[in-house]
Amino acid sequence: LAIYDATICEPLVTFGRFKQAVYGARFRRDGKLLAVGDEEGKVRLFNVRKQAATSDGKKAPLRIFKAHESAVHTVR
């Protein structure tokens, strides 16, 4: 999953650790946190601004929640 700067078509931030498809994502109102739902039924919480990257340069999640037995399509 990546967030792009639309003016230059370049990724600003890349998030890792997804084995399956990502279906839904939502930013917190202040833009600091991002919650992402995936096909595995998990919701991953990322700190968009400050967070250590993994060895491949992608941001690792702050927390991983096993939310459902099936895919998470919407995060509110």
MDTraj code that builds the backbone (N, CA, C; nanometers):
import mdtraj as md
import numpy as np

residues = "LEU ALA ILE TYR ASP ALA THR ILE CYS GLU PRO LEU VAL THR PHE GLY ARG PHE LYS GLN ALA VAL TYR GLY ALA ARG PHE ARG ARG ASP GLY LYS LEU LEU ALA VAL GLY ASP GLU GLU GLY LYS VAL ARG LEU PHE ASN VAL ARG LYS GLN ALA ALA THR SER ASP GLY LYS LYS ALA PRO LEU ARG ILE PHE LYS ALA HIS GLU SER ALA VAL HIS THR VAL ARG".split()
xyz = np.array([
    [0.0858, -0.1162, 0.0000],
    [0.0000, 0.0000, 0.0000],
    [0.0904, 0.1224, 0.0000],
    [0.0576, 0.2198, -0.0840],
    [0.1382, 0.3418, -0.0925],
    [0.0476, 0.4641, -0.0993],
    [0.0953, 0.5753, -0.0461],
    [0.0279, 0.7042, -0.0576],
    [0.1106, 0.7880, -0.1534],
    [0.0452, 0.8387, -0.2579],
    [0.1150, 0.9119, -0.3632],
    [0.0920, 1.0616, -0.3553],
    [0.1912, 1.1372, -0.3990],
    [0.1776, 1.2802, -0.4233],
    [0.1252, 1.2923, -0.5658],
    [0.0017, 1.3357, -0.5800],
    [-0.0624, 1.3402, -0.7115],
    [0.0015, 1.4417, -0.8059],
    [0.0692, 1.5421, -0.7523],
    [0.1286, 1.6437, -0.8387],
    [0.2533, 1.5936, -0.9108],
    [0.3262, 1.5003, -0.8487],
    [0.4487, 1.4493, -0.9116],
    [0.4433, 1.2989, -0.9406],
    [0.3293, 1.2362, -0.9054],
    [0.3093, 1.0918, -0.9300],
    [0.4197, 1.0058, -0.8686],
    [0.4592, 1.0407, -0.7473],
    [0.5619, 0.9659, -0.6745],
    [0.5055, 0.9215, -0.5398],
    [0.5433, 0.8026, -0.4926],
    [0.4955, 0.7606, -0.3603],
    [0.5622, 0.8411, -0.2488],
    [0.4807, 0.8871, -0.1536],
    [0.5325, 0.9593, -0.0373],
    [0.5669, 0.8627, 0.0753],
    [0.4792, 0.7639, 0.0961],
    [0.4946, 0.6665, 0.2036],
    [0.4507, 0.5312, 0.1509],
    [0.5248, 0.4264, 0.1869],
    [0.4874, 0.2906, 0.1491],
    [0.4724, 0.2076, 0.2756],
    [0.3612, 0.1354, 0.2823],
    [0.3312, 0.0515, 0.3979],
    [0.3448, -0.0940, 0.3577],
    [0.4016, -0.1742, 0.4460],
    [0.4245, -0.3144, 0.4144],
    [0.3430, -0.4101, 0.4991],
    [0.3803, -0.5380, 0.4901],
    [0.3233, -0.6456, 0.5704],
    [0.1831, -0.6868, 0.5291],
    [0.1500, -0.6797, 0.4033],
    [0.0210, -0.7270, 0.3554],
    [0.0422, -0.8520, 0.2720],
    [-0.0153, -0.9636, 0.3177],
    [-0.0047, -1.0885, 0.2427],
    [-0.1178, -1.1012, 0.1422],
    [-0.2309, -1.0370, 0.1711],
    [-0.3497, -1.0435, 0.0867],
    [-0.3898, -0.9025, 0.0443],
    [-0.4973, -0.8951, -0.0339],
    [-0.5452, -0.7668, -0.0866],
    [-0.5933, -0.6739, 0.0248],
    [-0.5730, -0.5442, 0.0044],
    [-0.6233, -0.4397, 0.0928],
    [-0.7547, -0.3906, 0.0338],
    [-0.8591, -0.3812, 0.1180],
    [-0.9910, -0.3406, 0.0691],
    [-1.0357, -0.2035, 0.1160],
    [-1.0006, -0.1637, 0.2360],
    [-1.0481, -0.0365, 0.2878],
    [-0.9432, 0.0301, 0.3740],
    [-0.9439, 0.1625, 0.3720],
    [-0.8496, 0.2386, 0.4538],
    [-0.9151, 0.3699, 0.4941],
    [-0.8720, 0.4203, 0.6087],
    [-0.9252, 0.5481, 0.6546],
    [-0.8219, 0.6185, 0.7417],
    [-0.8056, 0.7480, 0.7155],
    [-0.7181, 0.8315, 0.7974],
    [-0.7943, 0.8830, 0.9191],
    [-0.7233, 0.8990, 1.0309],
    [-0.7804, 0.9703, 1.1444],
    [-0.7925, 1.1164, 1.1029],
    [-0.8809, 1.1905, 1.1649],
    [-0.9071, 1.3298, 1.1245],
    [-0.7828, 1.4168, 1.1186],
    [-0.6879, 1.3943, 1.2086],
    [-0.5660, 1.4760, 1.2083],
    [-0.4625, 1.4269, 1.1076],
    [-0.4894, 1.3153, 1.0395],
    [-0.3997, 1.2640, 0.9366],
    [-0.2786, 1.1886, 0.9873],
    [-0.2673, 1.1687, 1.1179],
    [-0.1488, 1.1029, 1.1738],
    [-0.1565, 0.9508, 1.1700],
    [-0.2772, 0.8959, 1.1800],
    [-0.2938, 0.7506, 1.1817],
    [-0.3752, 0.7036, 1.0617],
    [-0.3433, 0.5839, 1.0160],
    [-0.4141, 0.5222, 0.9045],
    [-0.4521, 0.3807, 0.9454],
    [-0.5816, 0.3478, 0.9341],
    [-0.6298, 0.2124, 0.9607],
    [-0.6604, 0.1472, 0.8267],
    [-0.6141, 0.0226, 0.8099],
    [-0.6282, -0.0470, 0.6816],
    [-0.6878, -0.1850, 0.7057],
    [-0.7965, -0.2171, 0.6330],
    [-0.8593, -0.3485, 0.6417],
    [-0.8187, -0.4341, 0.5231],
    [-0.8031, -0.5663, 0.5457],
    [-0.7561, -0.6524, 0.4371],
    [-0.8367, -0.7810, 0.4225],
    [-0.7991, -0.8603, 0.3257],
    [-0.8677, -0.9843, 0.2928],
    [-0.8562, -1.0891, 0.4033],
    [-0.7530, -1.0811, 0.4851],
    [-0.7315, -1.1763, 0.5945],
    [-0.8232, -1.1519, 0.7143],
    [-0.9011, -1.0428, 0.7117],
    [-0.9865, -1.0089, 0.8245],
    [-0.9145, -0.9296, 0.9310],
    [-0.8016, -0.8722, 0.8957],
    [-0.7217, -0.7944, 0.9909],
    [-0.7327, -0.6452, 0.9616],
    [-0.7175, -0.5664, 1.0684],
    [-0.7074, -0.4214, 1.0560],
    [-0.5710, -0.3832, 1.1098],
    [-0.4947, -0.3135, 1.0277],
    [-0.3608, -0.2698, 1.0676],
    [-0.3627, -0.1193, 1.0891],
    [-0.2983, -0.0748, 1.1960],
    [-0.2938, 0.0661, 1.2312],
    [-0.1519, 0.1171, 1.2108],
    [-0.1384, 0.2214, 1.1291],
    [-0.0082, 0.2789, 1.0964],
    [0.0002, 0.4228, 1.1435],
    [0.1180, 0.4640, 1.1897],
    [0.1488, 0.6036, 1.2158],
    [0.2082, 0.6564, 1.0861],
    [0.1370, 0.7453, 1.0200],
    [0.1783, 0.7936, 0.8884],
    [0.3029, 0.8799, 0.8963],
    [0.3150, 0.9605, 0.9992],
    [0.4237, 1.0588, 1.0056],
    [0.5506, 1.0078, 1.0716],
    [0.5382, 0.9358, 1.1827],
    [0.6567, 0.8898, 1.2558],
    [0.6458, 0.7406, 1.2791],
    [0.7333, 0.6680, 1.2178],
    [0.7354, 0.5244, 1.2422],
    [0.8573, 0.4646, 1.1756],
    [0.9166, 0.3703, 1.2419],
    [1.0345, 0.3041, 1.1867],
    [0.9964, 0.2177, 1.0674],
    [1.0867, 0.2101, 0.9730],
    [1.0653, 0.1269, 0.8548],
    [1.1235, -0.0119, 0.8778],
    [1.0721, -0.1079, 0.8028],
    [1.1256, -0.2436, 0.8071],
    [1.2515, -0.2491, 0.7216],
    [1.3140, -0.3638, 0.7138],
    [1.4384, -0.3773, 0.6372],
    [1.4201, -0.3478, 0.4888],
    [1.2972, -0.3624, 0.4376],
    [1.2721, -0.3327, 0.2963],
    [1.2290, -0.1880, 0.2736],
    [1.2347, -0.1041, 0.3779],
    [1.2037, 0.0373, 0.3652],
    [1.0572, 0.0724, 0.3801],
    [0.9713, -0.0256, 0.4061],
    [0.8282, -0.0005, 0.4209],
    [0.7939, 0.0154, 0.5684],
    [0.6904, 0.0944, 0.5962],
    [0.6495, 0.1160, 0.7345],
    [0.5781, -0.0067, 0.7898],
    [0.6139, -0.0436, 0.9106],
    [0.5492, -0.1552, 0.9798],
    [0.4301, -0.1013, 1.0596],
    [0.3273, -0.1821, 1.0810],
    [0.2111, -0.1347, 1.1571],
    [0.2416, -0.1167, 1.3055],
    [0.1705, -0.0204, 1.3675],
    [0.1782, -0.0023, 1.5126],
    [0.1109, -0.1195, 1.5826],
    [-0.0062, -0.1572, 1.5321],
    [-0.0845, -0.2674, 1.5883],
    [-0.1527, -0.3423, 1.4755],
    [-0.1786, -0.4704, 1.4992],
    [-0.2567, -0.5525, 1.4068],
    [-0.3700, -0.6138, 1.4877],
    [-0.4932, -0.5897, 1.4427],
    [-0.6107, -0.6426, 1.5093],
    [-0.6746, -0.7499, 1.4219],
    [-0.7035, -0.8652, 1.4784],
    [-0.7787, -0.9683, 1.4063],
    [-0.9248, -0.9319, 1.4254],
    [-0.9832, -0.8670, 1.3261],
    [-1.1154, -0.8080, 1.3398],
    [-1.2293, -0.9030, 1.3030],
    [-1.2100, -0.9830, 1.1993],
    [-1.3189, -1.0659, 1.1474],
    [-1.2650, -1.1980, 1.0945],
    [-1.3550, -1.2916, 1.0746],
    [-1.3185, -1.4193, 1.0131],
    [-1.3067, -1.4052, 0.8614],
    [-1.3752, -1.3051, 0.8050],
    [-1.3676, -1.2803, 0.6608],
    [-1.3069, -1.1419, 0.6369],
    [-1.3009, -1.1018, 0.5122],
    [-1.2348, -0.9766, 0.4733],
    [-1.2973, -0.8536, 0.5393],
    [-1.2133, -0.7525, 0.5640],
    [-1.2585, -0.6232, 0.6158],
    [-1.2615, -0.5275, 0.4972],
    [-1.3828, -0.4903, 0.4553],
    [-1.3987, -0.4049, 0.3376],
    [-1.4072, -0.2566, 0.3712],
    [-1.4484, -0.2234, 0.4934],
    [-1.4666, -0.0843, 0.5323],
    [-1.4062, -0.0610, 0.6701],
    [-1.3370, 0.0509, 0.6848],
    [-1.2814, 0.0911, 0.8140],
    [-1.3425, 0.2261, 0.8478],
    [-1.4042, 0.2369, 0.9658],
    [-1.4685, 0.3638, 1.0048],
    [-1.4076, 0.4198, 1.1296],
])
top = md.Topology()
chain = top.add_chain()
for i, resn in enumerate(residues, 1):
    res = top.add_residue(resn, chain, resSeq=i)
    for name in ("N", "CA", "C"):
        top.add_atom(name, md.element.get_by_symbol(name[0]), res)
traj = md.Trajectory(xyz[None], top)
